[in-house]
Amino acid sequence: MSKACICILCGLPGSGKTTFCSGLIKSELHQYQFIHVCYDALIPWIDFKDPRDIHAWKARRQLVLHFVHNVLQFFFSGNIDMKILQVQTLVEKEVNRVLLQTEKLIKSAMTKNVVILVDDNMQFRGMRYEYCQLSRQLNTGFAILYMACPLLICQQRNESRSSESIVKNQSFLRIQAQMELPGTSQCKWESNYCEVDTSTIDDDVLNKVAVLLDHAFANPMQNINLVDHKLAEHTRLVNMNSLTHQADIVLRRLCGEVLKHELSPQCLAPKLSLAKKMVLQEIKCGNMHENDYLTHTRHIDEEKLTLRLRNLLTGYLEELNLS
């Protein structure tokens, strides 16, 4: 039984993650002590007009991960790394709020069933996996809550935000296309998750959350490098066998074949690269399903996948040539 749990809240912008966190903190789930860590509150607003902004954004995301690590260490040991108080690229007021909340729990001796609510879109599985690794490192519970909310409502909520908080429509649609839903892969580390309707926090929703968190506390993550070599191998095979990964390899080979027989490869290469990205986007949008390309031994049927990808690549390339 662990004393702490990292709970990821993921979903589209406007799906109600932050509001849901506030509701949990005020709810009847008194058996848990919640600490809310919100990416939007910690990372200063970036307009992404400069190409370098994307690198600054990624660097600040890593600082939030490091900050959560320090908060958990503070909780476990009562000692704080003063360097995290000197991080100028995170919002100081929010850093201090989270640390003060943690300190109050320590001083009140309420050091059981502490849940770190990590509030962010987390559209990529890799973003969530970073927190799974942290849970393994610190031997904490790990859970994922997916905020199920209709697209139109998410867009309306997003558009009602302040100018500095609103997610531009192009970025919103990109996040939607990128969203890798929890529970849709064979990765065992992501199995402790549930979807919740964010329109209301009633008893049914609270019961679902309680079951999820109870399971996380009763089954803390273990350091995969030390004790779970079978799971490490399983995860490696899942990643190697994933449709997107295999498709990327096949598409690179197909693009190479096309360029090899092209008289002016420099002219075709940009359109071919764009066509490849469009095919991969089809997969990420869920328009191709992994089960359609699996053999009876649960491996990717490369011949069948190659035929499908060649047709898609050719089709997109023809469209681009006509435009």
C-alpha positions in Angstrom: 0.0 0.0 0.0 1.4 3.3 -1.1 1.0 6.6 0.7 0.7 8.6 -2.5 -0.7 8.4 -6.0 -0.2 10.3 -9.2 -3.5 10.7 -11.0 -3.4 12.1 -14.6 -6.4 14.0 -15.8 -6.3 14.1 -19.6 -8.7 15.4 -22.3 -9.3 18.1 -24.8 -9.0 21.8 -23.9 -12.3 22.8 -22.4 -13.3 19.2 -21.4 -13.5 20.3 -17.7 -10.2 19.0 -16.2 -9.5 22.0 -13.9 -13.2 22.3 -12.9 -13.3 18.6 -12.1 -10.1 18.9 -10.0 -11.8 21.6 -7.9 -14.9 19.5 -7.6 -12.9 16.5 -6.3 -11.1 18.7 -3.7 -14.5 19.9 -2.4 -16.2 16.5 -2.7 -17.2 13.9 -0.1 -14.0 11.8 -0.8 -12.5 12.7 2.5 -10.4 9.5 2.6 -8.0 11.3 0.1 -5.9 14.4 0.3 -5.7 16.1 -3.1 -2.9 18.3 -4.4 -3.8 20.0 -7.7 -0.9 20.6 -10.2 -2.2 22.5 -13.3 0.0 22.9 -16.3 -1.9 25.9 -17.6 -1.4 27.6 -14.2 2.3 26.7 -13.9 3.5 27.5 -17.5 3.3 31.1 -18.5 1.2 31.8 -21.7 3.2 31.4 -24.9 1.8 32.6 -28.3 4.1 30.4 -30.4 4.8 33.2 -32.9 8.5 32.5 -32.7 9.7 29.0 -33.8 11.8 28.9 -30.6 8.7 29.0 -28.5 8.0 25.3 -29.0 11.4 24.4 -27.5 10.7 26.7 -24.5 7.3 25.1 -24.1 8.8 21.6 -24.1 11.5 22.7 -21.6 8.8 24.1 -19.2 6.8 20.9 -19.4 9.9 19.0 -18.2 10.2 21.5 -15.4 6.6 20.7 -14.3 7.5 17.0 -14.3 10.6 17.8 -12.2 8.5 20.0 -9.9 6.0 17.2 -9.3 8.9 14.9 -8.5 10.2 17.4 -5.9 6.7 17.8 -4.4 6.5 14.1 -3.8 10.0 14.0 -2.3 8.9 16.9 -0.1 5.9 14.9 1.0 7.8 11.7 1.7 10.8 13.3 3.5 9.7 16.7 4.6 12.7 18.2 2.9 12.5 20.6 -0.1 15.0 21.2 -2.8 15.3 25.0 -2.6 16.3 25.1 -6.3 12.7 24.6 -7.4 11.7 27.8 -5.7 14.2 29.6 -7.9 12.7 28.4 -11.2 11.8 31.6 -13.0 10.2 30.0 -16.0 7.3 28.6 -14.0 4.7 30.8 -12.4 6.0 31.5 -8.9 2.6 32.1 -7.3 1.4 28.7 -8.4 4.6 27.0 -7.4 4.2 28.4 -3.9 0.5 27.5 -3.7 1.3 23.8 -4.4 4.2 23.7 -1.9 2.1 25.4 0.8 -0.7 22.9 0.2 1.9 20.0 0.6 3.4 21.6 3.7 0.0 21.8 5.4 -0.6 18.1 4.8 2.7 17.3 6.3 2.2 19.5 9.4 -1.3 18.2 10.0 0.1 14.6 9.8 -2.4 13.8 7.0 0.2 11.8 5.1 -2.0 8.9 3.8 -3.8 8.6 0.6 -2.4 11.8 -0.9 -3.3 12.2 -4.6 -1.4 14.4 -6.9 -3.9 15.6 -9.6 -1.9 16.3 -12.7 -4.1 18.5 -14.9 -3.1 18.7 -18.6 -4.3 17.7 -22.1 -1.8 14.8 -22.1 -2.8 13.9 -25.6 0.2 11.7 -26.3 0.7 8.4 -24.5 4.4 9.4 -24.0 3.4 12.4 -21.9 1.5 10.1 -19.6 4.3 7.5 -19.5 6.7 10.1 -18.1 4.5 10.1 -14.9 4.2 6.4 -14.9 8.0 6.3 -14.8 8.0 8.7 -11.9 5.5 6.6 -10.1 7.8 3.5 -10.6 10.8 5.5 -9.4 9.0 6.6 -6.2 6.8 3.5 -5.8 3.5 5.4 -5.8 0.1 4.6 -7.1 -0.7 5.6 -10.7 -4.1 6.3 -12.3 -5.6 8.0 -15.3 -8.9 9.9 -15.6 -10.0 10.7 -19.1 -12.4 13.6 -19.3 -15.2 12.5 -21.7 -16.9 15.6 -23.1 -18.6 16.3 -26.5 -16.4 18.1 -29.0 -18.8 21.0 -29.4 -19.0 21.7 -25.7 -15.2 21.6 -25.4 -15.0 24.1 -28.3 -17.6 26.4 -26.7 -15.9 26.4 -23.3 -12.6 27.1 -24.9 -13.9 30.0 -26.9 -15.4 31.6 -23.8 -11.9 31.8 -22.1 -9.8 34.9 -21.8 -7.6 35.8 -24.8 -4.5 34.5 -23.0 -6.1 31.2 -22.0 -7.9 30.3 -25.3 -6.5 27.6 -27.4 -6.5 28.6 -31.1 -8.8 26.6 -33.2 -6.0 25.2 -35.3 -4.2 24.0 -32.2 -7.4 22.7 -30.7 -8.1 20.5 -33.8 -4.4 19.3 -33.8 -4.7 18.2 -30.2 -8.0 16.4 -31.0 -6.3 14.6 -33.9 -3.2 13.7 -31.7 -5.3 12.4 -28.8 -4.2 8.9 -27.9 -7.0 7.6 -25.7 -6.0 5.7 -22.6 -7.0 2.0 -22.7 -6.7 1.7 -26.5 -3.2 0.1 -26.4 -1.8 -3.1 -25.0 0.4 -1.2 -22.5 -0.3 -2.7 -19.1 0.9 0.4 -17.3 -2.1 2.3 -18.7 -4.7 -0.2 -17.6 -5.8 1.6 -14.4 -7.9 4.3 -16.0 -11.6 5.3 -16.3 -13.6 7.8 -18.3 -15.7 10.3 -16.5 -18.5 12.6 -17.6 -17.5 16.1 -16.6 -20.9 17.6 -16.7 -21.6 16.8 -13.1 -19.8 15.2 -10.1 -22.5 13.0 -8.6 -22.2 9.9 -6.4 -21.7 7.6 -9.4 -18.8 9.6 -10.7 -17.3 9.8 -7.2 -17.6 6.0 -6.8 -15.8 5.5 -10.1 -13.0 7.7 -9.0 -12.8 6.1 -5.6 -12.5 2.6 -7.1 -9.8 3.8 -9.5 -7.8 5.5 -6.7 -8.2 2.6 -4.2 -6.8 0.2 -6.9 -3.9 2.6 -7.5 -3.0 2.8 -3.7 -3.3 -1.0 -3.3 -1.1 -1.7 -6.3 1.7 0.9 -6.4 4.0 0.9 -9.4 7.3 -0.9 -9.1 10.6 0.0 -10.5 10.7 -1.8 -13.8 14.5 -1.8 -14.0 14.7 -3.6 -10.7 11.9 -6.1 -10.4 9.7 -6.4 -13.5 11.8 -7.5 -16.5 8.8 -9.4 -18.0 6.8 -6.2 -18.1 9.7 -4.3 -19.6 10.0 -6.8 -22.4 6.2 -6.7 -22.9 6.2 -2.9 -23.2 9.1 -3.0 -25.6 7.3 -5.5 -27.8 4.1 -3.5 -27.7 5.9 -0.4 -28.8 7.8 -2.2 -31.6 4.5 -3.8 -32.7 2.4 -0.7 -32.6 0.6 0.2 -35.9 2.0 3.8 -36.0 5.6 2.6 -35.5 5.4 -0.1 -38.1 3.6 2.2 -40.5 6.3 4.8 -40.2 9.0 2.2 -41.1 7.0 1.0 -44.1 6.2 4.5 -45.3 9.9 5.4 -45.2 10.7 2.4 -47.4 7.9 3.2 -49.8 9.0 6.8 -50.1 12.5 5.7 -50.8 11.3 3.4 -53.6 9.3 6.2 -55.2 12.2 8.7 -55.1 14.6 6.0 -56.4 12.7 5.8 -59.7 12.0 9.6 -60.0 13.9 11.6 -62.5 13.6 14.8 -60.4 13.6 13.6 -56.7 14.3 17.1 -55.3 11.0 18.3 -56.8 8.9 15.4 -55.6 10.4 15.0 -52.1 8.5 17.9 -50.4 5.1 16.6 -51.6 6.0 13.0 -50.8 7.0 14.0 -47.3 3.6 15.8 -46.9 1.7 12.8 -48.2 3.5 10.6 -45.7 2.4 12.9 -42.8 -1.2 12.8 -44.1 -1.2 9.0 -44.0 0.2 8.9 -40.5 -2.4 11.4 -39.5 -5.1 8.9 -40.8 -3.8 6.4 -38.3 -3.6 8.8 -35.4 -7.2 9.9 -36.1 -8.3 6.3 -35.7 -9.2 5.8 -39.4 -7.0 2.6 -39.5 -7.3 0.0 -36.7 -4.5 -2.2 -35.5 -6.7 -5.3 -35.3 -7.3 -5.2 -39.0 -3.6 -5.8 -39.6 -2.8 -8.4 -36.9 -2.0 -12.0 -37.7 -3.3 -14.9 -35.5 -0.1 -14.6 -33.5 -1.0 -10.9 -32.7 1.9 -9.5 -34.9 1.5 -6.9 -37.6 0.9 -8.4 -41.1 3.5 -6.3 -42.9 2.4 -7.4 -46.4 -1.2 -6.4 -45.8 -0.1 -3.1 -44.1 2.2 -2.3 -47.0 -0.5 -2.7 -49.6 -2.9 -0.4 -47.7 -0.2 2.2 -47.0 1.0 2.2 -50.7 -2.6 2.9 -51.8 -3.1 5.7 -49.3 0.3 7.3 -50.1 -0.4 7.1 -53.9 -3.8 8.6 -53.4 -2.6 11.6 -51.3 0.3 12.2 -53.7 -2.1 12.4 -56.6 -4.2 14.9 -54.8 -1.2 17.0 -54.0 0.0 16.9 -57.6 -3.4 18.0 -58.8 -3.6 20.9 -56.3 
